[in-house]
Amino acid sequence: MTHAPHRAREHGARSSAEQGQGAPPRGLRTWRAWRTGRRPLVLALLVAAIAMALATLVPGVASAEGERLVGTLQTSRSGPIEGVEITVETADGDAVDSVETDEDGRFAVDLPGPGQYSISLDEDALPEGVELGTAGATREVTVDLGRSQPVNFGLVDGSSGAGGGTVRAVQLLVDGLRFGLLIAVCAVGLSLIFGTTGLTNFAHGELVTIGAIIAWYINVRGGVPLIPATIIAMVVGAAVGALNERGIWRPLRKRGTGLIAALVVSIGLSLLLRYAIQIVYGGFSNPYGDYQSQRAVNYGVFTMTNRALASIVISIVVLVAVALMLQRTKIGKAMRAVADNRDLAASSGIDVNRVILVVWMMGGALATLGGVLLGLSDQVQWDMGFRLLLLMFAGVTLGGLGTAYGALVGSVIVGVFVQMSTLVIPDDMKYVGGLLLLIVILVIRPQGILGSRARIG
């Protein structure tokens, strides 16, 4: 009994200490109960968000127009090609329909239903100087239920090498600049995620794909113009990034999961998402509903479509906005502080988890925008982000791991080098040139162009 007051004082001191460390006023038991009660709510929100995303991605019923084959005949020199007969047959050789391209070079053939079809054009009707590429005049395509399947005939007019090697080099330089800026938009988020968490996220490419596909469904299936569809998709992409952080990576960090184990988890997540996308979306290559039939504008030493020019402008504006945000805003300075030294940032009063959540949301939104820009030039495909992933890693590593500015510089260099390398190597091998450049730079400067020799976090 003589020790009861002493034990009471110890209990009171312990309760006071626990309250001083951030527990609610009612004590540690109330605090634990509150945390335990919050978990079902978080899980319920996570399940609801995933269900909404799947509902958005699952293809709907057949459209009112039914199945169609669509396309455009044009070259950079001749422009739209009018009056070329397009013939469609079934896989058994039965005739379906024949149409001629209109004044904009477009054609559309209504089909009796989904299935395999053969589509061919009248080569003799092509204008002088325009020829078919190596693929020939016939295409075998598979049309899914309710889908307008685009068909591309490779036409050659001799303009790709016109003007000698100097003009072609300028053309490749401009194309490389556009491609490098596109890589940079996707890679900035990847670099910031690595800088703030140390995570090498192999599933970042799937964020690019998910954003592009969501924008495609909103634009094509929902009938929403591409610009507002992209904005909506960026919001969804930010939400997907937040779900990644709250549902997977934050719990793993709290459990003390090592970076190597987290890297393996990201590889598994990448495989899961990639093939789930293929199951839901399909293995098709589909264009957006807007800005597809555009004639390349001749700027003297190079040509460029308006959508390619818009891609460059949008990328520059977004990257400048990200740079200003990192330099001028409070949350941007907090991101840089967490990337430099997470423990020091936490001790100075910065909410590290909140900063990381914002980084994931920004990374998801930027990946979505990059996916839409890539879909405008290469169409929307189920593995488009994965094919871009190695170039994103090359740009991030080349510029300096964990630095947003390094990701920008490295990505532009990789994009330009990849395109310019086709002056001496075949187009099919151009991505190899970017990886070889990465190896050479890392041998000379292992920390990257803008990276520091000793980087923490």
Protein Blocks (a to p, Z undefined) as FASTA:
>chain_A
ZZmmmmmmmmmmmmmmmmmnopafkbjklmmmmmmmmmmmmmmmmmmmmmmmmmmmpccd
ddfklpadddddddfklopaehiacddddfkopafbdcdddfkopacdddfbecdddddd
dfklpcehiacdfkojadcddddehiacdddddddehlmmggijklmmmmmmmmmmmmmm
mmmmmmmmmmmmmmmnopacfklmmmmmmmmmmmmmmmmmnopafklmmmmmmmmmmmmm
mmmmmmmmmmmmmnopafklmmmmmmmmmmmmmmmmmmmnopcdcddfehklccdddehj
accdfklmmmmmmmmmmmmmmmmmmmmmmklmmmmmmmmommlmmmnopafklmmmmmmm
mmmmmmmmmmmmmmmmnopafklmmmmmmmmmmmmmmnoghiaklmmmmmmmmmmmmmmm
mmmmcfklmmmmmmmmmmmmmmmmmnojklcfbdgZZ
